[in-house]
Amino acid sequence: MKTLSPIRRESILAAAYALIDVDGLEGASMDRIAREAGVSKTTLYNYYPSKEELLRAVIVRYATSFLTRSVEDLVAAEDSPEPLEAKLKTFARHVLDFLYREKSVGRFYRLIVGASVHSDVGRIFRSAGPEEAMQAVAAYLKRRMDAGELAPADPYVRARQLMAIIRSETDAYLLSQDFPDFRPEDVEAMSARAAAFFVEGAKARSNV
């Protein structure tokens, strides 16, 4: 069995991403991706047997890996003495930084969200990282509930609420051509508001 080269795999992903970024999902055919990557179509299919598999790999590489890393950082800091609100603020800042300050990530993310409305891209996108990350956030929040920091609730619903609150001030711009250039202080302020709002609504309360 022929060994698949990590370098060639990366060049294929880069070529696919570049074409999708310029011409959209429909314009990035397997033929064009193979030419852009400098490989034969047969070689391309050896690495990715279908366009769906290639698209999933591109989404993981360029659009959802940031979320996975943000969740990993949140979990890694779980035992630190910082208050929960401060930890969630840092998590929110990481998410917003990647989505709205890393221009290439944000642009690709918006393209995927837009295409999800009228294609199967939404299912591929959800299976490529966001759902796994959401489950990890839910597990994290469940542990905070068990520790008495948050009130008992469905942890998965709480995780979805947290992510919605984090994006609440920015989602309106996702499909807008007039996308604002958020400054670091803008992201910091939005992150602080999101964390404070979530904790205030979800925190455990004494029955006094």
N, C-alpha and C positions, 0 to 999 in steps of 0.2 A: 504494500500500500504506500502510495507516494506521500511523503511528509509535506504538510501545508506550512508555508512560511509565514511567521507572524508579521514580518515586514511587508510581504505582499498583501496579506490580509488588511493591514493598516492602510496601504495605498489604495486598495479597493474601497474601503470605507471612506477615505478622504475624497476619492473621486466621486463616489455616490453623493456624499454630502455637498460637494461643490456644485454638482449639477442640480440637485434638489434645491439648493439655496438660490440658484439663478433662474431655473426653468420650472420649478415646482415638481411635484411628485409625478405628474403625468408626462412631463418632458424628460424625466430621467429614466429612459428605457435601459434594459439590460445591455443592449447593443452599444448604446452611447457610454454607459458606465465602463464596459470592457475597454472601449477605445480610449477613454479618458485615463483609465488605470494602466494602459499599455499591456493588457493581457488579452488572450483569446477568449471568446465567449465560453468555450469549453472549460477553460481554466476558471473563469468566473463562477460557473455552475459547480465546479468542484468545491469551491469555498462556500458558495451560497446556492443551494439547489433551487431556490425560488426567489422571486422579487420580494415576497413577504418576509422571508428569512433575512434577506439583505436589509430591508427596511427596518426590521426589528433591531438588527445589529447597529444600524446607523442611529436609531433613536436612543438605544442604550448608550452608545458612545458619545453622542452629542447633545442629547436632550434630557435624559433621566439620571445619568450618573451623578449629577450635582445633588439630586435629591437623596440618593443613596448615601453619598458622603455626608450630607447634612444630618441625616438620621444617625449614621454611625458616630458622628461627633457628639450628638445629643446624648446617645446612650453611653458613650465613653465618659462623659462628664457627670453621669448620674449620681455618683457617690461624692462629688465635690461638695463643700460646705455652702456653696452659693444658694440663694433662695431659688425656688422653682421658677418664679417669674423671670429672674435674670437668665436662667438656662434657656427658657423658651424665647426670650428676647434674642439671645445669640443664635438660636436655631432659626428664628424668623429672619434675622439679618442675613444669614447664609443663604436661605432660600431666595430672598428678594435680591440679594447681590447677584446671584447667578442668573436669575430670570430677567432682571431689568438693568443691570450694569455691565454684565458680560454680553456685549452686543450680539455676537454670533449665536450664543445659546438662546438668548431671548428671541431673536429673529426666527431661528429654526423652530423653537417652541411654539411661536405664534403661527407659523406655517402649518405645523402639525395640528394645532387646535382648530384652525380654519378648515383644513381638509377633513377633519373628523366629522364635520356636519353632514357631508354628502358622500362618504366612503367608509371603508372598513378600517381606516387608519386608527380610529378611536380605540377599537378593540386591540389592535396591535400595540398601540401606545400604552394602554393600561396594563397589558401583559408584560411590557418591557421594563417595568420598574416601579411605576407609581403605586400599583396595588400592593406589591411586596413592602414598599416603604410605608404605606399607610398602615399595614398590619403591624409593622415594627413600632410605629408611633403609638398605635393602639395598645400594644403590649407595654410600652413605656408608661403610658398614662394609667394603665391598669395597676402597675406597680406603685405609682404615686397615689392612687386611690387606696390600695391596700396599706400604704404607709400613713394614711390619714391626711395627706396634703390636699387631695381632691375629693369631692363628694362622690359616692357611688353612682355609677351611670354606665350605660353601654360604652365601653372604651372605643369601639370602632366609630360610633357616632361622634364621640368627643374628638377623635382624631380628625375626622372629616370637618368638624366644626372649627378646629384649630387651623387647619390648612385654609379653610374658606376665610377665616378672620385675617390670617396673614396676608392673603391676596386681595382683601376687600377694597383697599384703596387704589389698587393698581389694575385689577382685571378689566376694568372698562377700557383700558388702553390696549389690551392684547391684540385686537383686530383693527386698531386704528393706524392709519398711515402717519398721523401726527403724533408719533410716540415721543413722550417727554424724556429728557435727559436727566434722570434722577441723580442728584448729588449724594455723596456719602452721608451727609447730615440728614437728607430726606429719608434715606433708607433706615438710618438709625432711629429717627423719630417715628416712622411707621412701624418699625419692629417693636419699639417700646410700647406704643399704643396697642398693638395687637396682643402682645404678651399680657399687658395689664388688663385688657378687656376680657381675654379668655380666662385668666386666673380669677378675676372678680366673679365671673359667672359660674365657674366650675369648682371653686374652692369648697372645702368642707366647712360647715358651719356648726357651731355648738347649739344645742337645743336649750337655750336659756329663755 
